[in-house]
Amino acid sequence: MAEELYDTKQPESVAAVLKVFALLQALSENNETGISDLSVRLAMPKATVYRFLQTMMTLGYVRQEKDSERYGLTMRMFELGTKALQYPDLVELSKNHMQLMADTTGETVHLGTLIDSEIIYIHKVDSRHMLGMYSRVGRRAPLHCTAIGKVLMAWEDPERRERVLKGADFKRYREKTIVDSQAFTDELLRVKAQGYGEDREEFDDHIRCLGVPIFDRLNRPIAGLSISFPTFRYDESKEAETVAMLQGASRDISAQLGCTRFPLDN
């Protein structure tokens, strides 16, 4: 595939662009990678890999670890990515709420939005504990077994939801993963009725999540907020309190995005 993308038949300028993006994609999938690994993976000569990496370093998009001589992406790539968001202010509007919720609960807080038929984490605040949910900004996750995915689908327009779910893979990740489309539809009805979504060890073992949607000026769901708990720290007696905190954050963020009739108040 790599050879087909940038073979000698391509105009030189086009081939160069394809090589740059192939390198960026490879670094995004496996950060801190060496030249030899990139050369083998992309079927690209080491000298070419080195030359492109040095240019991208000069421009500030790639960094090199001095100790290991491996390469990775810089935060400048993340800054570019946030500019591609439909709602570029979303992360900035959510940061303080997320930090407050992380400080209050001690747990990891995520902000995610829809990309293709998955969700992508666009901001997170880590747990103060050693043990918590593994994630990173830019990581994709499935719709059918995450709290954010469920709330995005539960409040989505039925026609668009159907289109999105056609591209979803109802893969089984854990024993409790919902893999039947009818069962997932029933789950979405339950989520909307109760005003929040749950992941009950459906995506990661021993991790439970609570999530709520965020709405835009047309009162449509455009993102989700969630808090993730290791099961041994999950206190069901505090569930209502946690959900109220999430809904309060969503209400304020949604209002700042122009939402005039907060759907979770219905």
C-alpha positions, 0 to 999 in steps of 0.5 A, a space after each residue: 500500500 505504501 509503495 502504491 501511494 508514493 511510487 515513481 509514477 507520482 509527480 515528485 511534489 505529490 509523492 513528497 506530500 504523500 510521504 509527509 502524511 504517511 510519516 505523520 500517520 505512522 507517528 500518530 499511531 505509534 509515538 516515539 518511533 525510530 527511523 528503522 521502524 518507520 523505514 520498514 513500516 512505510 517501505 521508504 528508504 532510511 535516508 528519505 525518512 531522516 530527511 523528512 523528519 528533520 524538516 518536520 522537526 525544523 517546522 516544529 511538528 516533530 520532536 526527537 528524544 535525545 536519549 533514544 533517538 526516537 521521534 514523536 509528534 509535538 503539541 503543535 499537531 494537537 493545536 492544528 487538530 483542535 482547529 479542525 473541530 466544528 466547535 473550536 471553543 469547545 475544549 476551552 469552554 470545558 477545561 475548567 469544569 473538567 478540572 473541577 470535576 477531576 479535583 472533586 472526584 479524584 478520577 479521570 474526566 474525558 471530553 469526546 466527540 464524534 468522528 466517523 462512527 467512533 468517538 475521539 477524546 479531544 481533552 482529558 484531565 487525569 485521575 490523581 490516583 495511580 490506577 485509572 482508565 488508560 486513555 490519551 487525547 486523540 484516542 478513538 473509542 467505540 460508540 456502543 460501549 462507552 458512556 460518551 458514545 451512548 449519550 451522543 447516540 441517545 440524543 441524536 436525530 434518529 435518521 442521522 443516528 441510523 446512518 452513523 450506526 451503519 458504520 459502527 462495528 458492534 465488536 465485543 470488547 468485554 463480557 458485558 459489551 452490548 453486541 446486539 443492535 436491538 439491545 443497543 437501541 433499548 440501551 439508548 432509550 434507557 440512557 435518554 430516559 435517565 438523563 445520562 449514559 453508563 459504561 458498566 465494564 463494557 469497554 475496559 475491565 474494571 472500569 465504570 463510566 458515567 457520561 452526559 451530552 453537550 448541546 449546541 445552539 440548535 440543541 443538538 448533541 455535539 460532544 460528551 463529558 464522562 468521568 471514569 472510575 475503577 470499579 473498586 472506587 465506584 460508590 453507587 451511593 454517590 452516583 446521583 451526585 456525580 451525574 448532577 455534577 456532570 449535568 451542571 457542567 454540560 448545562 453551562 457549556 451548552 449555554 455558552 455554545 448557544 443552547 437555549 433549551 437544555 434537553 436534560 432539563 426535560 
